[in-house]
Amino acid sequence: MRGKRAMNNEAITHAEPETRKADGPSPREFMRARHPDLFSDTEMDSTPALSKAVFEYHLETLTSRKEEYTFEHFCRKLAEHEICPNLRVQTGPTGGGDSKVDSETYPVAREVAERWWTGEPSGGSERWAFAFSAMKAWQKKVRADVANIVSTGRDYKRIYFFTNQFVSDRARAKVEDELKKGTGIPVHIVDRNWIVEKVYDHGHLGMAITALAISGAGEETKRRHGPRDTARLTELEELDAQISDPARYEGARFQLAEDSLSGALLARALERPRHEVEGRFAQAERLAKPLGISQQLMRIAYNRAWTAYWWYEDYGLFNQFYSEVESYLADSSEADDVGRLFNLWQLLITIESPEKLTKEAAQSERRRATLSTLLQHIADDRSRPNNALQARTSLALLRASDAVRRRCIAELDGIWTEISSIVEESTTMGQYPVDSLADLVRELGNFAEGAAFDELYEKVVALMQQRKSDGDAGTRYLERGVQKLSHDKPYEAIGWIGRAEALLVKEEYERDLIMALVAGSYAYESAGLLWAARNKILIAAERGLRLFERTGEMHAVTVRILRRLGWIELQLGRIPHVLQAMTWTAFAAAHAKLNEEQRATHTEEVELQEAVLGIHCLNLPLNLLQATEALPDALERLGLVNARLALLFALGHEKRIFAEGYFPPETGKDELRKFFEAWQDQPASADIPQCATLLEGAKTTLRSIILGSEFVVVTPSKPTFLGVAESLLGAMEAFLATSDEADLFPHAERTTIVIRDGANTADGPSLSFKAGADSDAEIVCPRDLVFSSAEALQGFATWLREAVIHIAGHRFMIRDVKEWLNRVGGEEAAFARSFLLGNVLTVARNVFGYEPHVRLADWIEPNDKIYECLRTEPWRVQPPPTKLASPSKEAPKFGTGAPPTTLLDVSARKHTERQVLSPIDIELWNKAGWCGTLFGSGEGQPPMLGLLFRDIGAGIAIFRAWRARWGKEDLHDALRVAVVTGLSALHPAHYAVSVGPNLTQRLNAEKDFFVAVSKNNRMTPDTTANLDRFLAEYRRYGAYFLMPGSMAASPRFETDCFLTKRHLQVRAAWEIGDNDPDMAMLEDDDEPLVPSTVSDPPVRQALERIRAFRRRPT
């Protein structure tokens, strides 16, 4: 659809709400989410390149260059890789010196040798001798070397002879047999063929080039794609190979320590065992200490502290390394280095508690004083102004941390003012931007992203606000919001633009406010929040028409605004409102001074809108077509002749289509049908509802999807009630727009709110949650709302704000209510963006009058002709492809391990691209108190499965709601009932029952993210007799009756509200794998029953994830 912003689809997973922790992620989980680059990557790898011919030539000509010793060094390194790693380096003259051997094995414990994955373990316990020779007369040399080795009288079990010569198989076998026979010791001759094969086939070329000092070798660069951990593993292997090569770091111990540190970081990223990671860090420290370079030692200690906190949550170890970092920085004059200590101090104060790190151990106040002293020393050094300015910024941030820690939030304003002064001062610094910092930050916004940059932008905007006005700051906020929008970050854009709105509600900034409202409309639309988008653009239209009224000039922007209103109404599918928007667009275009290009653009867009309106007409089902029988003449009167054509065809008036000359007489019926099928299948059809809303009856329905949860407002089709419904949904979307599943967990699949006519009540609207047959909540509203005073307008805004918060509290699980309200209502200015201009009832009256054309009948005139619907069946038997969205019918496949990092990014996921699957009414279930399972059977009928409730009244209400939704039988298996057995090897009769959505039947394939809400109950019987009996009866009849049961002194069934089910999933606990929703039925200490034939049950990984999740600090 024109005017829509493309979105990238992304997905996220959710656990069942009752299993989630409310205290947020652990440090490790937080780090993984914030810095996925530390866990995987794709990189460019460089490998040495040297042809075999050149390498063989180098081996052939060793003696001519007098490189016999170099060859011996190379042979020993190759033997360590291919034969046994425990070789001793011999000293003395070339040829082995007094030891008579060039190298030999040294003893290694059996436990060590058996863990070798190269060579033979026996090399650890036996004594082997090695001789290396580059002599051309290799046979003479091998006999002499073997004789020398034997003469030592040592107990050698093998002798290896390396030669750079080619040796034929026949000659080698002959000499080996001869020497073994003469000495009794097996002799192995390793020739050039073997050397070349191992070097090239086993990846030792880099080692060979280094050990043999081959000059002129090139490098081959290859791009390796794949999981980041695979790339990290490759890098680590290469790094380890280099570190283990003594020749590589001669005279470069600093680099050796640096590479060891890199290896530790790579091992950490690969999530290697903790002892390995810490061992690698210890190696780096051990290598660095003899050099005594404080800065290097500080970085190693800093990374160890960082790792202890974020990866292992070992606060005692973190505390130890904090002290080391502090000691290494005692004489530092670098703001960047001391800034690392500031980072650690910010972590330190978060863990100062009896449970994590005692006050005595943390020494936060003493350490804060030390940190402050270090920073102040640097800040006082005016000879290095850039360095001093960074230290001053850190000192201000340190005081900000103090203020937050002491909950003295009011002190922050002064601190931000100080930082703004620092920002102003930075414009004179040579290493800072030379132009105005405000202009530079604005320009950097075209490509820079991240929280740090946003904070910098905030400081610049705050400074401008002091110097100029709130209006000037508002324009900067707007610019930043537009930048966010151009970066496909609609939620961040909403935040910035919403703040701009509050500052631009001033007469002199009217045009800027209009631009903010338009940009906000695009941002909300990009987030899938069409009611908020509609309301913002409607307010912009009001402001634009107000300018027209005041100045007599219709601006081209007002035409675009009204045209955009038409696009949004097309997406909402409300035909009368589409006609209203298009009518006003035509009015504005007629009064505006459009240039030729603007006029052409306007004509093209109106034609496209009419084509989409025609798709709506073609999509109308038979039961709605009758209501449009008088509409064709109205469409013609409005100049929408193509939309009239589509409606006439949908009504079955094909003869009139030909009679009016829309098509040549010779056009066949099939050709005509294919034309309208092609029209209906246009790409825009994917952006509109499957069925339009005509507002032809006494009531109509408005729908919104927020975080995948559907909100339905059923309202009388009168302007006042419609205005209240539009205001409510728009305010809900605007207020909740920037919240995600980390803030709010949607547990209701659908919430129905009914607006009831309060007749002539003097009070304003009132909201109450009263679950009934037709709704979850109701709004009683006066038939007419007259806002005759500022107090009345404020009263409606207050009700709107309270209603939104009330609904959010009922239909979402809020992690931290106070924190959430402080954030969205404070720094995000959500109250302002949602309610300051949220009274669209009044706005609509200002634009369209007190009697707007919001019902289909409003467009019909008394003399309009009736075109009776001639069709008795749909004109298109096969629905268009874009309308085939349905449950996938395929069982979802759950991944293993941690979710991809992209799943954690919700910055570009529409609210409508999410789905909530929840047959569970959380509030009702909590009231009912599911506490057990009851089995029963009767002669000649399926067995009964009872859900026992403490409050049987609420339990019966649950089943009545299900029957109202699905009938007496769940024919499509929408409700999934599962039994998980074998939860405990110690208690094999224990089992669990889960009731929730059937993902196979109900998961929408077009949604890239879903939330499934289930309820689970664990039973702990001594035997499986009851369960076995029930399952046997279920298999016999292929069905069972699901019904509520009363948990009285004697449990009993309530048979009046049963639900017939033909599907029951029975599975063993050991089958539950990682990320399987049935993980919710497992507990930390479960040890499931596993068949003896299964060595690696999926549940093992599932339990590891559960235990790690539930071990998080509270």
N, C-alpha and C positions, 0 to 999 in steps of 0.2 A: 504494500500500500504506500502511496506517495506520502512523504512527510515522516515516515517511520525511520528510526535509526537502527541499523543492523546491530545484532547482539551476538556475542559468542556464548555458546551453550557450554555450560559446565555443570558438574554434579557434586553433591555432598550427601554423606550418609548420616543417619541419625539412629541413636539407640532408643529403645523404648523408654518413655519418659521417666518411669518410676525407677529405672536402674541408673540414671545419670546423677552425677555429683553436682551439687549446687555451688561449689566453691571454686569452679573454674579449673583449667588445666594445671597439671604439675609443671614445675620448671622445665623438665625434659620435654614434655608435650608442647609447652609454649615455645621453646626454642625450635622444635621441629616445625611448628606452624609458621613462625616468623622468619626462619632462615632455612628453607628447604635446600638452598645451595650447599649447605654443610653436609647433606646426606646423599646427594646424587648430582651428576653433571655429565655433559658431553664435551669432549676436549680434542685438541689436536695432539697426536702422538708423533714423536720423532724417533726414528730407528736408524741405526747405522746401515750404510749401503756400501758393499764391496763385493765385486764379482768373485766367483770361485776361482776363476783362472788367475786373477791377480793374487788372491790369497795363496793358492798353490805355488805360484812363482815366488812369493815372499818366503814360503817355507823352504823351497828348493835352494834359495840363495842365501840362506842364513849364515853359512860359514864364510862366504865371501865378504860379508859385512861384519864378521866377528861378533855375531849376536848369539853365540852358543848359550851364554848365561840367560839372555832374554828368553830363549827357547825353553830352557829349563824352568824358568819362572812361569811361562805360559803353560807348560805341560803339567806342572803341579796344580795350577788353578783349574785346568780342565779336568784333571783327575779328581780334584775335590768335588767338582760338580757331577761327574759321571761314575766314579768308582767308589770313593769313600771320602767324606769331608774331614776326617781326622788325620791329616798329614802334617808331619813335622818338617819345618824348614831347616835344611842342613847348612852349616856355615863352613867356610874354608874354600879352597881352590875349586875351580870348575871340575866337575866329575865326582863330587861327593866328599872330597877332603879325606880326613882321617877315618870318617865313619864308613867309607867304602860304598855308601849309597847316596843318591841324590835326594832321596826323601824316604820316609818310612812312616808307618802308622804309629800312633800312640794310643795306649789303652783308653777305652771309654766304657763307662758302666753299661751293662746290658739294657737297663731301663731306658737309657738315652739312645743307644744304638737301634733298639727295636722301633723307635719312633722316627727314624730316618725314612724319608720317602725317595731318596736317591741312593744309588749304590747298593751295597749288600751289608746287612747288619753284622755279619761275621767279621767285617773289617774293624769292628769296635773291640773285639776280643782277641783276634789273631794278629800276629805281627807280619806285615807285608812290607816288602822292599820295592823301591822304585828307582829305575835308572833312566836318564834322559840323554839322548845323543843326537847330534846333527851330522855325524860322520857319514860320508858316502858309503864306506865299507861297513855296513851295518852288521853283517854276520860276524865279522871279526870283533867288532865292538861289543855285540851282545854276549859273545862267549867270554870276553875279557871281564865285562862287568859282572856277569853271573859268577865267574870264578872268584872275583874280589869279594862279592857279597857272601858267597859260601865260606870263604876263608875267615870271615869274622866269627864263625861258630855260633851265630845267633840263631834262634829258633824261628826262622822265617817260614811261613806257611805258603806264601806266594811271592813271585817276583814278576814285576811289570817292567817291560822295556819299551820306552817310547822312542820312535825314530821319525825323522822328517822325510824318510825315503819311502818310495812305493815298495811294497813287499807282496809278492804273489801268494795266493793261498797255499800253493804246493810248497813253496820255500819256507813259509812261516810254519806250516804244520811239521815239516821235516826238522827244522831247527828246534822247535818247541819240544817235539818228542825226544830228540837227541839230548837236550839239556835236562829234561825231566828224568830221563833214564840215567844220566850221569850224576845228577845231584839229588834225585829223589824229591825235588821241589817243583811244583807246577810253575812253568814260565809262560807268560803271556806277552806276545809281541804286538804292540800297538803302532800301526804304521800311518802314513799320510792319509790313506783312504778313510780310515777310522776317524782320524782327527777332523778332516774336512766334513765328514758326515755329521759328527756330533756338534761341531761349531754351527753349521747351517740348519740342521734339522731340529736342534734342541735350543736354539736361541742364544748361543754363546758368542755371537759375532762381536758384539760390543766389548765383551771381556777380552776377546782375542785381539781386537784392534788396540785396546789399551795396553794389554800385557806385552804384546809384541811391538808396541810403539810404531804401528803402521801409519805412515803419513799419507795424506791425500785421500783418505776414506771420506766418502760423502755421507749425507743424511737423507733419509727418505721420510717424508711427512705424509701421514695418512689421517683422514678424518674418521673417527670411530663414533658411531651412533649407538645408542642403547641406554639402558638404565645407568644412572649416575654411579651407583655403587659398583657396577661392573668396571666402569672407567676408573673409579678410585682404586679398585683392586689391582687393575693393570698398572696404574701409576705406583702403587705401593710396592708391587713386585719389582718393578724396575728400580725404584729407589733402594729397596733392600739389596738388590744385586750390586748397585753402586757402592752402598755403604759397606758391604762385605768385601769389596775389592780394595785391599790396602794400597794399591798403586794409585788409586784415583785421588786420594786426598793428601798426597805428600806435600807438606808445607802449607796445607789449607785446613787446619784444624777448625777454624771458625766456621768454614762452610760445612765441614763434617757435622758439627753441632747443629747447624741450621737445618741440614738435611735430616738429621735425626729428629729434630723438632717437627719437621714437615711429615715425616713418617708417623709420628705420634698423632698428629692431627688427622692424617688420612686413616689411620687405624680407628681413631675415635669416630670419624664420619662413617666408617664401615661397621660401626658398632661391634668391633672385636671384643673379646672378653676383657673385662676391666683390668685384670692383672697384666695383660699384654699392653694395653694402652698406657697404664701407669709405668710399666717397665720401660716402654719406649721414651716416655717423658724423663724418667730417671736416667736413661742412657744419654739423652741430650744434655741434661744438667751435668752429668759426670764428665762429658766431653768438653763442656763449656767452662767448667770451674777452673781448670789450670790456666786458662787465658785470663780470667778475672775481669772480663768486660761486663760492667754492671748492667748496661742497657740490654745486652743479650740475656744475661741471667734473669733480669727483670721480666723480659718477654716470656721466657720459659716458665717462670713462676706464675706470671699472669695467666697464661694459658692453662696451667695446672689448676689454678684457682677457678677459672672460668669453667673448666671441665668438671671439677668437683661439684660446683653448684648446679650447672645446667644439665649435665649428663648423668651424674650419679647422686645428686641431691645429698651429698656427704658434707654436711655443714661444718663438721669438725675439721675435716681435711681442707675445706675452703678457708676456714679461719687460719689454719697453719700457713697456707700459701699467701694469704693476705699479708701476714706479718713479713714474709720474705719479700714480697713486692714492695712493701713500705720501706724495708731496710735498704733495698737496692736503689730506691729513689731518694734517699736521705740528702744527697747533694745534687739532685737533678735541677736543671734550669730550663727544661723543655716542657712547655705547657701540654704538648701532645702526650708525653710520657706520664706526667702527673694526672692527666685526664683519665688514664687507665685506672689509676688508683681511685679516682672519683667514681668510675664505673663500678668498681668492686665495693666501694662504700655504700653505694645505692642498693646493692644486693645485700650487703651486711645488715642494713637496718630493717630489711624485710624479714629477716630470720631471727632477729633478736627476741627470743621468747623462751620460756622454760622448756618447751617441747623441742625446740630446734637448737638454739644456741643461747646459753645463759648470758645475762648482762655482764657478768664478771668475765666470761670468756670473750664476748664480742668486743668489749672495751670501746663501744661506738663513740662515746663522748671524747675519750682520749684520742682515738683515731681521727675523729672529726677535727679536733684541734690541730693534730699533725698535718692533716690534709689542708686545712685552711692556712696554716703557716707556710706550707710549700707553695700554695697558689699565691698567697699574698707576696711572698718573696719574688716570684716571677712577675706578678702584676706591678710591683714597685720598680722593676727594672725598665725605665723609660728608654733605655738605649735600644731596646728591641720592642718597638711599639706593637708590632703584629703579635708577637708572642705574649706581650703583656695584655693585649686586648682579649686574647683567648683565655688567659688566666682570669681576667676580670669577669668574663662571661661565665666561666666555671664557678667562680665565687658567688655570683648572683644565683646560679642554678642550685648551688649548695644551700643557699639561704631559702630558696624555694622548696627544696626537699625538707628542710627544717620546718618550714611553715606547714607543709602538708602533714608531716609527721606529728606535729603538735596540734593539728587540726585548726590551725589559725589561717584559714583560707583567705581572710580579709587582707592579710599581709602580701598576698601574691600580686595585687594590683601595683603596689609600689615597686615590687621586684621587676614586673614586666616593663614598667616605665623606665627603670634603670637600664634594662636590656635594650629597650628602644633607643635610649641615649647612646649606648655602646654602638648600636647599629648605625646611628647617625654619624658617630665619630669615625666609624670604619671607612667612610667614603674618602677620607684623606689618606688612607693607608695604601702604600704602594702595592702590597700583595693582595689587597682587596680590589674589587671592581673600581675603576676610576670614574665611571659615570655615576649618576644618581643611583643609590642602592635600590630605591623604590622602583625605578624604571628597569633596573637590571633584574630584580626579582620577578617583575611582571614578565619580562622577556624570557627569563629562565623557565617560567611556568609553561612555556610552549613545549618543553621537552623534559623538564625535571619533575620527579615524582618522589613521594615518600613523606612520612610524618615529619621528619626533620625539616624538610623544605617548607612544608605547610606551616610549621611553627615560625620559621623565618618570615614567611609571607605575612603571618599574623602580626608579627612585631612591626613590619613595615606598614601594614594597614593601620595599626594602632597609632603609629607616629603620624601618619597622614591625618588621622581623625583629630588628633590634638591640634595640628597646625591649621587645618582647613575646616572640615565640618563632617557631620555624620553622613551627609549626602555624598561627599567625595569618597569617603571610606566605602560607602555602599557600592559605588561604581567599581571600586577595586575588588570588592567581594564578588561582584557580578562577573568581572573579567576572569577571576580565578575559577569561578563556577563554570564559565564557558570553556575555559581551558580543560577543566576536568571532563566536561562533556565531550570535548574533542578527543580526549584520551580514552573514551568509552568507559568512563567511571561515573555512571549516573547517580549513584548513591552519594558519593562525595560531592558531586555537582549540586545535588539537592541541598546538602548541608550549607555549602557556600552561598548558593543563590537564595536560600531561605533567610539567611542572615542579611543578605543584601536587601531583601524586601522590607525587613523591619526598619532599615535605615533610610530607605528611599520613599517612604510614605510621606512625602512632602510636596507641596505644590510646585516648587521650583525644580523638582526632580521627577516630574510626572512622566516624561518620555523615558527616562532611565528605568523607572518602575515598570513601565509597559514592557521594556526589553527584558527585565528580570522575570516578569510573569511569563513571557513567551519562552524564555530559556528554561524556566522551571517546568513549563508544560512539556517541553521536549524531554527533559530529564525524567519526569514522572512516566511519560509514555515509554521511554527506553527501559524503565524498571517494570513495565507491565501494569502500571497503576493508572488506569484510564480515567477514573472519576476525579482524581487529583489533577491529572492533566487537563481534563475538561473544565474543571472549576477555575484553574489558573488562567486558561485561555479565555474563558468567559469574563473573568475580571478584567483581563487585558482589553477585551472587546468593549467592555463598559467604559474603561478609561479612554480608549480611542474614540468612541462615539461621543464621550463627554468633551473631548477636544474639538470635535466637529461641531457640537452644539455651541461651544463657547467662541470658537474662532470662525466657524463657517467653512473651514477647510477640512476636507476628507483626505487624510494622508494615505499613501499607498500601503503603509504598514498596517493600517486598520483593515484594508481589504485582505491582506495576507492573514491577519489574525482571524477574521471571520471565515476565511477559506479553511484555515486550520481547524477551527471549530467544527466545520463540516466533516473534515477527515476523522476527527475523534468520534463524532456522533455516528459516522459510518461504522467505525470499529465497535462502538457500543451497540449498534444495530437498532437504534430507535428511529423508525421511519418518520414520524411526525417531527422529531427534533432535527433530523437530517434536512427535511424540507424547510424548516424554519431557518436553519443556518444558511442553506443555499439561497434562500430568499433574501436574507439580510446581506449576504455576500454580493448578490446582484445589485442590491440597493447601493451598497458602498462603492462598488466598481463603477456604477453609473455616475456617482458624484465625485469620484477621485480623478485627479489629473495623472493618468497613467501614461508613461511613454510607450513607444511602440513595442519595446521588448517586454515591458511589464504587462501590456495588454495581451501580447501573444502568450506569455506564461499563464496569465489568468485564464484565458480561453482554453488552453490545453488542460489545465488542472480541473476546471469545471467539467470539461468533457470526460476526464478520467473519473471524477466523482460520480457523474451520471452513470458511467459504465458500472461502477461498483454498486450504485443503487440498483441498477438492473440485475446484478447478481443476487442481491437481496430478494428482488421480486421473483427471480427464477428459483430461489431456494425455498420459497414459501410452501409449507405443506398444505394438503387439501383442506384441513380443518380451519386454516386461517385465510385461505383464498376468498372465501365468501365475504369476509369483512372488507375486502379491497375491491368489490365489484363496482363501487362508485368512484374509485380513485383514478382511473385512466384519464378522465376529462380534467381532473385537478392537475395531473402531471402535465397535460398539454397546456393548460392555462399558465403554468409556471415555466413553460418553455423546455420541459424535460421530455422531449419526444422520444428519445431512445429508451429512457426508463419506461415510458408508456408502452413502447413496443414489447419490451421484456414482460411487462405485466399482462398485456393482452395475450401473449403466447402462453404464459403460465396459466391464464384463465381458460385457455382452449379456443380462443377466437382466431384461429389460423386463417379462416376465410376473410375476416376483416383486415388482417395484416396484408393479404394480397390485394384486397379491394382498395385499401388506402395507399397502395403503391410502395410499400416498404420493400417488396421483392418482385422481381419479374414474374409474370404469370407462369412461365415454363419451369420455375423452380420446383423440384420434386419434394415430397414430404421428408424423405431421408436427408436430402441436402439441407432442408430447413431445420430439421432436428439437429444435425451435426453442427450447424451454425450456432445454435443456442447452447449446445453442449460445450463447444469451444469457448463461448462467452462465459459460461458458468465455471469453466475450468481455468480461468485466468489466475495468475499468481496471487492477485489481491484477495482471492477467495480464502486463502489461508489466514488472512488477518481479520476476518469478520466472523461473527457468530454463525453457527449452522442455521439458526432460525432467527429472523428479525423479530423485534418487538413492535407491535402495531398500536398499543394503547387504545384498543378498540372497546374494551370492556370497562366495568366499574373498578376493577383492580388491575394493577400491573406489578411486575417484578423487576427489581434492580439487583444486579449481581456484581460482586467484587471478589477477587482472590488476593489475600494477603498472606505471605509466607506459605502459600499452597493451601491455605484454609479458605473455604468458600463462605462468604457472607451474603445472605439473601435477604433483601428487604421487600416485603409485600406491602404495597401501599395503595390507597385509593388513587384513581387516575385524575386527581385534581391538582391544580398548580401549587397550592399551599403544601399539601402532603408530599408531592413530588419534590418540592424545594427543600423540605426538611430531610427527605431521604437522600437527595443529592448532596446536601450539606454534610450529612452524617458520614456517608461513604467517602466523600472527598476528604473530609477531615481525618477520618481513620487512616486512609491511605497516606495522606501527607504526614501525619504524626508518626506512623509506624514504618514509613518508607525506609529509613536508614537503619532500622533494627534488623537483626538477623537471628539465626537460630542460637547464636551465642548469648543473645539477650532474652529472646522469647521462644518458647517451645510450643508450637501449635498442636493442640491435642484434639481439637474438634474438626471433624471432616467438613461439617456444614453447620452454620449458625443461621437460623431463620428468625428475623425480627419483623414483627407485624406492626404496622402503624394503624392505629384505630382512631376513628373519628370521635373526637371529644366534644362534638357539637359546639355549644356556645360557651364552653368553659373559659373563664377569664385568664386562668393560669397558662403558662407556656407549656411546651411539651415535657413529658416525664417518661423516663425509661425504667423498666423493671424486668428482672429475669423471673419469668413465671412459665416454667416448662408446661406446655399443653399439647393438644393434639396437632395444632397447626404451627406452633412456634416454640422457640426457646426463650424469647423475650418479646416484650411489646412496648410500643411507644404510644401513649395517649396524647393526641395533639389537637388543639383547637382547630375548628374549621377554617378560621382565618387568623393569621398572625399579623398584627399591625405594630410596627416599631415606631412609635410616635415620639420617643425620647432616646437620649443617649443611654439612659439607664436600661431601657428595654432592649436596645441593641446589645449592650454589655451583658444583660441577663441571658439572651440567647447564646452569646459566645461562651458564657460561663457554663450553661447547660451542655453545649456542644462539647466543651473540654471535659467536663465530668462524665458525659456519656461515653466518650471515646476511651477514657481511662477505665471506666466501669466495665465496658465490653472487653477491653484488653485483659483486665484482671480475671474475668470469667473464662475467656476462651483461649488464653495462653498461660503457660507456666513461665513466670518471670523469675529469672535466676536471682537477681538482687534488685528488688523494687526501688530502693532508695538510690542505689548507684545508677540504675537505668534512668530514672526520672531526672536525676541531677545532670546526667550526661545529655540526654536528648532534649531536656527542657532548658539546660544551661548552655553548654558550649555549642550545641547544634541548633539552638533557637527553634526547636520543633514546635513549641507552643505558638510562637509568632507566625511561622510559616503556615500553620494549620488553622489557626483561629482568628488571627488578626484581620484577615480578609476572607474568612471562611463562611460568611453568611451569604451563600449564593442565592438564597431565596430572595433577598433584597436586590442582589445584583441582577438576577434574571428579570425582576420587575423593572429595574432601571433600563435594561436593554430591550426587553420584549413587551413591557407593559404588564398590567395586572391581569390581563386575559390573554396570555400567550397561547399560540397554537401548539399545544402539547399532546392533544389527542387526535386520532385519525379523523374523527368526525369534524374537527375544527377546520379541516381543509376541504371538506365537501360542501358544495353549494346546492341549494334546493333543486335547481334545474339540471344538475349533472346526471348524465345517462348512467343507467345500471347495466353493467356488462356481466350477466350471470355466468357463474363458473360452469363451464360445459364439461369439465373433466370429472371422471368417476374414479380415476386412479392416477398416480403420479406420472407426469409426462416423461420422466426419465426413470426407467426401471432400475438401472444400475447407478447408484449415487456417485457423484464426482469423486476422484481420488483424494482430494483434500478433505473430504468429509468422512473418511473411513477411520478416523481416529478411534481406537477402541482398545480394550485391554489386550496386552501382548499375547496372552494365552500360553506363553512360554515361562517356565519356572525361572525366576531370576537366578543369575549366577553370581555368587558372592566371592569376592577376591580374597587373597590371603595377604597377611602382613599389614603394615600400616597403609592407610589410604594414600593414593597419589597426592602429591602436594597441591595439584590443581584443584582437588576437591575442597580444599580449605579456602579457596579464593571465591568469595561471593560478590566481588565488586562488579561483575557484569552479568549476574544471573537475575532474570526477571522473576518477580513474585509469581507470575502465571506459569513459569517453567518448573514450578514445584508442585508437589501433590501430597496431600495428607490423606492417609488411609486409616480410618478410625471408626470401627463399629462400636467403640467404647465411649460412653459418656462419662468422662472422668468424675465429675461431680456426683453423678448418680451412683456410679460404682463405689466411690468412696463412702457414700452414705449407706449403700447396701451392705458393704462389708463381706465380700466373698471369702469364705473361710473353710470350704470343704467340698468334697465330691461325693455324690450319692448314686449308687447303682440300683436298678430295679428291673424286673421282667414280669411279663404276663403271658398267660397261655395263648399261643397262636399269634403273637404280635412282637414287633421289634422291641429290643430292650430300651430302658430309660437311663439317660445320663442326666443327673441333677447337679446343678450348681447351688451349693448351700450358701445362704445369705443370713447374716445376723438380723438385718432389717428386711423382712420378706416383702413388705410393701414396696420398697425401692427395688428389690429384685424383680418383683412382678412388673414394675414399670419398665425395667430394662427389656424384658421379653415382649411386652406390649409394643414398645417402640420398634423392636426388631420385626414383629409381625406386621406392624403398620408399614414397614419399609419393604419387606420381602414376601409377606403373606404367611400362611401356615407352614409352608415348606420352602426351604432355601434351595430353590431349583437350580440356581446358577452357582451354588457353593461360594457365595460371597463371604460368608463367615467361616473362617478357618478354625477348626477345633483340633488340637493336637495333644497327644499323650506321649510323654518322653519317659521311657523306662530305663532301668539300670543306672540310676543316678549315683548309686553308692555300691561299691563292691562289698563293703561291710554290711550294708543293709539292702540287699538286692530287691526287696519288695517295694522300696520307695519309688515313687514316680511323681511326675508333675503334669498338670493340665494347663494348656494355653488356649486362650480365646482371643482372636484378633482377625485382621483382614486377610483374605486370601490373595496374596500378591500375584499369583498366576492368573487369577480371574479378573483382578481389578486394577492392576498396575497399568497406567497409561503409557504406551510405548513412546509417545511424543514428549513426555516429561523426563527431564534429565536428572531429577532429584525427587526423592519422596521421603516422607516421614510415616512410619507405620506405628500405630499405637495398639498394644495388646495388653491383656491382663493374664497373670500367671498365678497358679496356686500349687503348692507342693503338698503331697500326701505322704504319710509315713506309716503305712500299715505294717503289720508283722508278716503277712503273707500276701501273695498275689492272687489269692483265690477269687476275690470279688472282681478284680480287674480282669482276670482270665475268663471268668464266667461271662462277663459283659462282652468282651471281645469275641468270644465264641458265638454268642447270640448275634452280635453285630455282623459277623461274617456269614452267619446262617441266613439272616434276613436282608443283608445289604443295606440296612438303614437303622436308625435309632431315633428316639425322641429326646430332644434337648429341652430341659425345663428347669424352672427355679425350684429350689427346695428350701424349706424352713429349718433353720438350725435351732430347733427347740430341744426340750428334754429328750424327745424321740424324733429324730429328723424325719421329715415327710415331704413328698412331692406336692407341688402345686400344678395339677394337671390341666388347668383351664387355659393356660397360655403356653403350651408346648410349641416347639419349632421342630418340624421334621427335617432330619439331616440324612443324607446318603453318603457323606464323605467324612472320614475320620483319618487323620494322619497319625500313625503310630510309628515311632522311631526310637532307636536306642540312643542313649546319651553319648556313647562313644562316637557316633556318626556326626555329631554337631561340630562343625569346623569353624575356623576363624571367620569372623564377620557374619556368621549365620545369625539371623534374628533370634533363633531359639537359644542363643547364648544367655538370654535373659533368664532362662530357667535354671541356669547353673549357679552354684555358689562357690565362694573362694576355696572352701575346704573339701569340695567334692572330689572323690576318687572313683570315677565311673567304672562300671563293670565292662571289661574289654575281653572279647573272645581271645582265646590263646593263639589263634591263627593270625591275629592282627598285631603287627609289631609296632606300627606307628599310627595310632588312632588320631583322626582329625581333632578330637576333643582336647588333645594335649596342648595344641597351639591355642585353642580357644580359651582354655583355662589359664594359660600363661598371660594372655591379653587381659582376661578378667582380673586376675590377681594383680597385675601391674596397674590396672586402672583403679582398682579399689584400694591399693596400697598408697595412693597419693595422699599427701598431707592434707588434713582437714583444717 
